[in-house]
C-alpha cells in the first residue's frame, strides 16, 4: 500500500492526539484537574512523547505511531496505580515519574520498530 507523506504525517499526528486524549481523560477522571492542571499534565507527557513528535518530520512519519503505542501502556499503568487500586500509603504517588523514565526509552524503541513493521506490512511512504 502506498501512502503519501502528508497522510502518514496525519496518521502520526492522530496517534499523538490519542495519547493526549488519554492523558486528558486521566487528568479529568482521576485527578480532577482544571484547564491549567490538564495543560501541565500534557506538558509532562511531552517528555516521553518527544520521539513521536520528532518522528513527524522524519522520512517515515508512521514512526510516531510506534512511539505513541509504546507510551500508552505506561499511561494506563499510572492510571491504574493512582486511580483504580486502593491507596496503599507511603506518600505521594510516583507513577508519572515511571511514565517519563520508562516511557521515553519505550517510545524510542517503538519509533525504531515502527518503520520495519510498516515495511513488512507493505506500507510504503511516498515522497512529497
N, C-alpha and C positions, 0 to 999 in steps of 0.2 A: 504494500500500500504506500503510495506517495503522499506525503503531507507537506504542505507549504510551510515555510519557516514561520510565517505570520500565524498560521493556525496552530503550529506546535507551540509557539510562544503564548498563544491564548490558552491552550490546554495547561501549560506550565503555570501560568498566572492563576488559572482557576484552581489548580491544586494548592497553591499558596493561599488562595482565598478560603478554601475549605479548612485549612489548618487555622486560619484566623477566625473562622466561624466557630470552630471547636473551642478555641480559647475564649471567645466572647461568651459562648454558652456556659463555660466553666465559671467565668467571672460573674455572670448574672445569676446562674442557678445555685452556685455553691457559696461564693464569696460575697454576694450582694453588692457588687461594685457599682458605683455610679459611672458616668461617662469618663471621668478622669481616671478612675481605677481600671476601667477597661483598656484605656489607651496605654496606661503603664504596663498592664499585662501583655498587650500586643508588642510593646517595645521590648519587654523582657524575652518573649519568644522569638524576637527578631534575631537574637544571637544564634540559636540553633538553626534558624531558617535562612541564615546568610548564604549557605551553599545553594539553596534553592533559588534565592534571589539572584545570585551571581550566575547561576545556570541559565537564566533567561537571556543573557547576552552572549552565551557561548554558541558555537555552531549547532548544537543539538539542545534546544530548549526543553526537550522532554526529560532531561536530567532533573529538572525541578520537580517532576512528578515522583521520581525515585527518592529524592531528598525529602520531600514532604511526607511521603509514605513511611519513611523510616523515623520521622519525628512523632507522628500521630500516636504510636503505642506509648511513648513516654508521657504525652499529654493525658492519655486515658489513664495510665498508671497513676499520675499525680492526682487526677480527679478522684479515682477510687480511694487512694490513700487519704486525701483530705476531706472527701465529701460522702463517701459510701461507708467505709469502715468506721467503727466506733473509735472515738478518741482514746488513745492508749496512754496519754500523759507524756511527760518528758519535755515539755516546752513547745516552741514554735515548730511548725512543720517545715521540713527542708526538702520537700518533694520537688519543688521547682528548681532547686539547685541541681538535683539529679537530671532534670529535664535539660538544663543548659550543659552540664558537664558530660552527660552521656548522650544526649540528643544531638549535640554538634558533631561528634565523630560518626554517629549513625547516619546523620544527614549527608556527610561527606561520602560515606560508603554507599548510600543509596544513590547519590548522584553519579558515582563511578559505575555502579551496577546497571543503571537505567539505560545507558547507551548500548551496551552489548545485548541487553534483553530486548530493546526495541529493534535492533538489527536482526536478532534471532526470530522475532515475530514478523519480520518482513516490513517493518516501518522504515521508510526512507524519508529523510528531511531534504526537501528541495531548496536549493539556494534561491535567494530572492532574485 
